Amino acid sequence: EVQLLESGGGLVQPGGSLRLSCAASGFTFSSYAMAWVRQAPGKSLEWVSAITGSGDTTYYADSVKGRFTISRDNSRNILYLQMNNLRAEDTAIYYCAKDDVGVVNLIDYWGQGTLVTVSS
Amino acid sequence: EIAMTQSPATLSVSPGERVTLSCRASQSVSNKLAWYQRKPGQTPRIFIYNIFTRVTGFPDRFSGSGSGTEFTLTISSLQSEDIAIYYCQQYHNWPYTFGQGTKLEIK
């Protein structure tokens, strides 16, 4: 059974940093691309960042480029999202998501999400 | 960035009704169009990809159609368990983008 367990969310002041983690199990982690998708209050879903199974290619939404860094540890089956210089508009539930193939394509499994609140 | 626009935002329907949801892309997405279903309290679930290919095991009352920039999700006979928010998503160009969703409600 595929399981994705996010952690690391919380309340942070504008300009602050957080690192989200996603512990994956139930599949061969290195064979699949992974992504972070967020949903802000009252808004739709937004792909934030994605990374191929090998980790050699990363993708970022323009809204987070230069501030967020996605990475993965294939030896420990963990996906990360380092978020720096956080803004109020980054407030959202962040979902860890598994792709259906090794390149960035379609999400077939989602974690339950972790809430990030950026506020002073 | 390709913008995805769904209509209507909310739809009130009776069980047994035929339902049609629309999704429009701001530019062609080729055949890279998927639909996700999100029931209350759950995470989204993909059920159609490549415009009309249904995920194995998903009810065949759901069907996708369209091409280029105009797409449609049809539910042939609405069941109570189909109450959810439906999102379309393009995966033709990064950043992949979702529509704002159509919420189905029971009339």
Interface residues (C-beta under 8 A of the other chain):
Chain A: K43 S44 L45 E46 W47 A50 Y59 Y60 A61 D62 Y95 V104 N105 L106 I107 D108 W110 G111 Q112 G113
Chain B: E1 A34 Y36 T43 P44 I46 Y49 Y87 Q89 Y91 W94 P95 Y96 T97 F98 G99 Q100 G101
